[in-house]
Structures are given as C-alpha cells and as structure tokens.
Amino acid sequence: LILPFLATSILKKSKRLKKNNVEFDRVTVFYFPRCQGFTSVPSRGGCTLGMVSKHSSSRQFTLAEFSKEQENVRRGKLEEKLKEEKLEALKWKLTMNGTKESEEANQLTIEDISDDDIDVSSVDLEDGFFLQPYPAKKRRALLKAVGVKKIDKEEKRELHSIRLSREDCGCDCREVCDPETCSCSLAGIKCQ
C-alpha cells in the first residue's frame, strides 16, 4: 500500500493575510520649562524663547484624550487672542482712536475682559489653526513669569544685527560681474 505524499510546493507560498498597519494607542507629552532661547531669530525685535534641556514633567494620554487636550489648548489660545484684540479695541475707543491720553485705558488689562464677551463655540478649531508669533513684549512677560530674572540684552543686539545682515543679500554687480570687486566673489561665494 502506497500512501500519497502531500508536499507543499517551494515555488508557491500560501497567501497569508499580512497586516502592515502601525497602530498607536497612547501619546506621551513632555513638558519643558521656558528659558531664553539663543537659537532662533524672531522676525521682529526682542529676546528669543527656548526650553531647558530636561523636561520637568510628562503626561500620558489616550489618542482621544490627546485630541481633546489639543482642542482645549487651541480654544484657550484663541480665547486669549480674542481677549487681547477686544482689549486693544476698547483702549482705542477710550483714547478717541488714539488721539487722546486716557488714564482708564492705561489701567485696563486682559483680566478686565469678561469671558462672557468672548465666544469661540462656533469656531472650527481644526480649520486654519496655525501658530502665531509672540510679540517681543509678550516673550519678555513669558520669561519673567517662569522666573527668568535677567534677560540677556546682548542677544537683542545680536538678533538685530542678524536681521539686518539678512536684508543685504547678493552683490551690487550690474550685467557683468568683476570678481576683483564683487562682494560675493570676495567673500568666497559664487556670484548669483
């Protein structure tokens, strides 16, 4: 009696359902205290914002919790921006369109704007939300609020110098470039 031999072909592999998806279930967020940055060049004056090299805390979220947290952060930032705009409009009104000094306008702060005056419920926080640069005054206030006692004033001068140098780009050659007088060539840069 001969039994049939059931061999699997080495040429034809059986198709297995492969799942090549990567799935995430948690998000870990690390929080870093602020410090003066020294690593970027803000488009307008003032000091830079940075973060210290070691995080101060961390927090884990599920994806749904993280999404909700991001929405809350965006809503908070939008509310703050709208309050600042409302404060500026109120100060403008109190100073008769900026033409008259007003003690009342000078004493107003963001805390004087009621939360009831700001409504972000109808705003789609996902649509068109992008980071807004902080003005110099706010950057200084953020650093002071986290305990930075002395803001390096030399950085302000260095940043101003860098911004000026970025405005002066290329050489002044017209039509023909003379390597002996071309500022690009003299600096070792190929003339454009």
Secondary structure, 3 states (H helix, E strand, C coil): CCCCCCCCCCCCCCCCCCCCCCCCCEEEEEECCEEECCCCCCCCCCCCEEECCCCCEEEEEEHHHHHHHHHHHHHHHHHHHHHHHHHHHHHHHHCCCCCCCCHHHHHCCHHHCCHHHCCCCCCCCCCCCCCCCCCHHHHHHHHHHCCCCCCCHHHHHHHHHHHHHHHCCCCCCCCCCCCCCCHHHHCCCCCC
